Structure formats: structure tokens, C-alpha cells
């Protein structure tokens, strides 16, 4: 996939992944990587940014498989941001789909 297409979608995808349940970083990387070819560092950078903007909060949780894990949880402002981003995405997608229609058919 063209890297320019992926630019800017990581935030909305992360927020959407966290809307129903909390998750830790590596779990998010695995989930997102199944659908979008994105670097692990890109996801962690976005997680830090979203946390600094108070769209996500974090907490540590013991793991059965090793050391504590940092979990991410969407905040109320993150839920609002997700809603805004989804609206922007849908408007954008609708406009692009229109522009890409074959008008000759």
C-alpha cells in the first residue's frame, strides 16, 4: 500500500481499536498489522502522542506471561476525537469515491 495512504490513519485506527476494550501496545501492533502494513514504531509513536493529548490514558497490569504491561484506555476526550475523525474520514472517503467514479459508464 502506498505509504501516503497510510499517513494519518494510524490515530483513528488506534482509537477505534480501544473504543470497546483496553489493550497493550504489542497487542495493538498485532491487530493493526493484520490489516495495514505499518511499522511497530509508528504505532508506539502514535500511542505516545495520543496519550500526551489526553485522548488515551495508561495503566500497568500484571501479565501471566512475564513483566507488567502498559495498557491503553480511551478517555472521554478520545471518544469525542474518534467520533470527529470518523466523520472527517467518511466525508473524505465519500468525496474521493465520487472523484474516482468512472463517469463514462
C-alpha positions in Angstrom: 0.0 0.0 0.0 1.2 3.5 -0.8 2.8 5.0 2.4 0.9 8.3 1.7 -2.4 6.4 2.0 -1.4 5.2 5.5 -0.3 8.6 6.7 -2.8 9.9 9.2 -4.9 6.8 9.6 -3.0 5.3 12.5 -4.6 7.6 15.1 -8.1 6.8 14.1 -7.4 3.1 13.9 -5.8 3.0 17.4 -8.7 5.0 18.9 -11.2 2.7 17.2 -9.4 -0.4 18.4 -9.6 0.9 22.0 -13.2 2.1 22.0 -14.6 -1.3 23.3 -11.7 -2.6 25.4 -8.3 -1.6 26.7 -5.2 -3.1 25.2 -1.4 -3.1 25.5 0.9 -1.9 22.8 2.1 -5.1 21.3 -1.4 -6.4 21.1 -2.4 -3.3 19.1 0.6 -3.7 16.8 -0.5 -7.3 16.0 -4.1 -6.4 15.5 -3.4 -3.4 13.3 -0.7 -5.1 11.3 -3.1 -7.8 10.2 -4.9 -5.2 8.1 -2.4 -2.3 7.5 1.3 -2.7 6.8 2.6 -0.2 9.3 5.8 -0.2 11.4 5.7 -1.0 15.1 7.5 2.2 15.9 4.8 4.2 14.1 2.1 2.7 16.3 4.1 3.3 19.5 4.8 6.9 18.4 1.1 7.5 17.8 0.3 5.9 21.2 2.6 8.4 23.0 1.1 11.3 21.0 -2.5 10.3 21.8 -1.6 9.8 25.5 0.1 13.3 25.6 -3.0 14.8 24.0 -5.2 13.1 26.8 -7.0 11.0 24.2 -5.6 7.9 25.9 -4.7 7.1 29.5 -2.4 4.3 30.6 -2.1 1.9 33.5 0.1 -1.1 34.3 -1.3 -4.6 34.6 0.4 -7.8 35.7 0.9 -10.4 33.0 0.7 -14.1 33.3 3.5 -14.4 30.7 6.1 -12.0 32.0 6.6 -8.5 33.3 3.8 -5.9 33.8 2.3 -4.5 30.6 1.2 -0.9 29.9 -2.4 -0.9 28.9 -4.0 1.9 26.9 -7.6 3.1 27.6 -9.5 5.6 25.5 -10.6 8.7 27.5 -13.8 10.7 27.1 -12.0 13.3 25.0 -10.5 10.4 23.0 -14.0 9.1 22.3 -15.0 12.6 21.1 -11.9 12.8 18.9 -12.7 9.3 17.4 -16.2 10.5 16.6 -14.8 13.6 14.9 -12.2 11.6 13.0 -14.7 9.1 11.8 -16.9 11.9 10.4 -13.9 13.5 8.7 -12.9 10.1 7.3 -16.4 9.3 6.0 -16.7 12.8 4.3 -13.2 12.4 2.8 -14.0 8.8 1.6 -17.3 9.9 0.1 -15.6 12.7 -1.9 -12.7 10.5 -3.1 -15.1 7.7 -4.1 -17.1 10.3 -6.1 -13.9 11.6 -7.8 -12.7 8.1 -8.7 -16.0 7.0 -10.2 -15.9 6.1 -13.9 -18.1 8.8 -15.4 -18.1 7.2 -18.8 -20.1 4.2 -17.8 
